[in-house]
Amino acid sequence: MRDTIDAKASYSPLFILVTCLFIAALIAANVISVKLIAVGNWFVPAGVVVFPLSYIFGDVLTEVYGYRAARRVIWLGFLCNLLVVLAIWVAGLWPAAPFWQDQQAYNTILGFTPRLLLASFLAYLVGEFANSVVLARLKIATAGRWLWMRTIGSTLVGEGLDSLIFITVAFAGLPNFDLPTAIITQWLIKVAYEVIATPLTYLVVGFLKRSEGMDVYDRHTRFNPLAVND
């Protein structure tokens, strides 16, 4: 198996498929998070239904194609999400047809506040990059063994930072809002998602490594998240 990734391999059909699933999970989570759902006695944004999938696909990208490929996809996901947000915002500002009476419903469901947007974007970038860096470094430290430990360990860090940043920035200061409980609840649900999906992660990673003929180790990689052309 190859220890480095080349440009041609990075644009293989399977790589593009995983990238699309990563971005789809990210955008879907941001759209549905406007709804709060009950998980037992806990109340969390509905995005927890699908958002952990972005971390699973992120794990797959880093494990098979390496940190440099994952870094490009993370930034691509950020730009795609930004485009969706801008499109929703512009459509909301555009004068509605005279017979269309659902502007308030549109604003309620699809409207974004600057605070929530800031929380979402910051949490995404910090969490995803932390997840990818931890996974890549653990792969080197363990010589590629114990995939379950690496995926769960990186998720503990990445999802922990994501939950901490998003909940704190979005909801700190709101009356009667239990900040620590909300952070821990989201974190535990997302990590549990990763644990349950571990067998599927093994199947997907194994299939991709065999199909692509690669298994990248980031021994000489710069982990600067801004070095997109590295």
Phi, psi and omega in degrees: 000148181285144181263352177229165181246137177254170186297321182296316180295325184292346179246027177293157179304323180290321177298316179296322178298312180296321178298315180297319179294321177301310183290322179298317179296319180298309183292319178300318180298319181293325181288317185276352182292351177295336180267135173264132181243158180262126173243092189067238178264007181258148179238121185223159176299144182296345178301338179295345178295324187235337185301321178302338177298327179296326177288323178296314178294326176296320175300316180298315180299313181292318182295318185269312189259347177097166184297321184297320177292318179297322180299318178297319181292321178300315179291325176297318177299319178299314181294320178296317178296319178298319178298316179298315180298316179296320180295317178297319181295313180297316179297326178291326180282334185294135179303133182280158173299145184303328183272357182268119189249019188248025181299319181296320178296319178300313181296322182293316185275317187255353181290146179239140171266149180304324181295317179293322178297314179300316180298316182295313183293317180296314182298319181298308184296312181295313183295314183293317180292321177298317179301314183292317181295314181298316180297315181296319181289321178295326179298320178291315182297327182261004182055038176079008180268168172055057179305320180302319180292323182288318180291317180290319179297317179292326178291322176305317181285307185296310180291329176297313178294320179300310182295317180299311184291313184296309183296319182294310182292322185282325192234357180301135179093349179288137181294142175061026178252119182276091186299308181301319180296318180297318180296311183294322180297310179300316181300311182295319180296317182292320178292320177300322176302314180296317181298313181297324183275001184304315178301321178294321178300317178301315182296315182293314180298315179298317179297315182292320180297320178290317184289320183273341182067038181213156179203089192280134171247127185270060183286330183239026183272138169278125184268020175292119182294343182270350183275066187291339181261006181286000000 
